Amino acid sequence: DAGVIQSPRHEVTEMGQEVTLRCKPISGHDYLFWYRQTMMRGLELLIYFNNNVPIDDSGMPEDRFSAKMPNASFSTLKIQPSEPRDSAVYFCALSQGAGETQYFGPGTRLLVL
Amino acid sequence: QKEVEQNSGPLSVPEGAIASLNCTYSDRGSQSFFWYRQYSGKSPELIMFIYSNGDKEDGRFTAQLNKASQYVSLLIRDSQPSDSATYLCAVRTGGSYIPTFGRGTSLIVHP
C-alpha cells in the first residue's frame, strides 16, 4: 500500500447516512482506480480516472455512488444514501499505465448497519 | 461465463511442497497477466506479471502462461506458512486496457 493513503480505515454507519471515502495518492501515477471487495463478489472495479478525468464508471452499482478526482492528489468515493449491502472493503489503487501493475491502498472497511 | 476464473480453494499444502495455483480466462486476445497476493485483512500486492507464453521465474515463484489453452499458473516452490494468503489472478483482456481480477484462490501452507 505504499504511495496511497486512504481514510478512514474503518467506518461504521447507519443505513441512510452519507459516506465519503478518501484516497490520497502520494506518488505520481496517471491512473486511479476505486474497487470494492466482498466475499460474495470478490474484487469489483467501480470506476477509474486517467489524469483526474473519469474514464469508465460502468462498475458503479447505482446512482447512490459517485466519485470525484478534483486534482492529482485527491479522490473521493461517496455513497448517499448508504445501505447494508454496501458493506465491503473499498480500495483505491494507482498505476502508471492503464494495463500496468496496480498499487493498492490499505483500504477502507465499511459497515452499514 | 466469467472472464477470469479461479478455484476458490482453499488449497492446502504441507510446508516445503510446491503449491500450484491456476487461472483460466475467456478472451483469446488477452495480453497481460498478473498475480497478486492478498494476506487476510490487507490489500493486494503484485507478485509477478507475465506477457509471453512460457515460464517466468522469480525466486520461489514461477508464472506459467499458455495462451493456446488460455490459462496462467503460479507455482510456489518450497512453500512456507508465510505464503498462506489469497492469490488473485488479473488478466488484461483484448477489449479493455484495465485488468480484470479473478475471485482468488486461498492457499494454506501447514507446518
Interface residues (C-beta under 8 A of the other chain):
Chain A: D1 F33 G42 L43 L45 Y48 D56 F91 A98 G99 T101 Q102 Y103 F104 G105 P106 G107
Chain B: Q31 S32 F34 K42 S43 P44 E45 L46 F49 L88 A90 R92 Y97 I98 P99 T100 F101 G102 R103 G104
